[in-house]
């Protein structure tokens, strides 16, 4: 399996929560939408059409586990998934990587770690504005998300 330069950089996509054979789940640095994660492929891959057979069912398993974990923790109204690689093309030598953005969406304010998270754009496309939260809140969020995601990844029937 070829190495991915970005997945090896600490904090590039966020805080690592879990890994599977083909993917890494990160808690995104921006928590504009509580529970936002990035799911990055563990190998160099430019386009979705280049994904190998085993990578699709592994991603489907992650999707189910991640949605189940966040639903159990925060009960969002819906989940948005996107595969954007636009930022790679802001450099002169773009090197896009396949990764998915996972945005839980809420019609109501949600309290966590003493903070209130408001999804002001609910019902619209997620806005790519930074939503920083205090480090202790990120630490707590990382802990409970890792625990819950691993619970779902390690139980049930993998496809």
Number of C-alpha atoms within 10 A of each C-alpha: 7 8 10 15 12 15 21 10 10 10 14 14 22 17 19 20 22 18 17 15 11 17 20 20 25 26 25 27 19 19 19 23 25 26 24 20 27 25 27 24 23 24 18 19 18 14 13 12 8 11 14 11 8 10 17 13 14 16 20 13 18 23 15 13 21 24 21 15 23 20 16 11 13 15 15 20 13 14 14 12 15 12 16 13 16 9 10 13 11 8 8 7 8 12 13 16 23 20 23 18 18 24 23 24 25 22 14 13 12 16 12 13 13 7 12 11 18 17 20 16 13 15 12 9 8 18 11 8 9 11 13 12 16 9 9 10 15 18 13 13 18 18 12 15 22 20 14 18 21 17 13 18 19 10 9 10 8 11 7
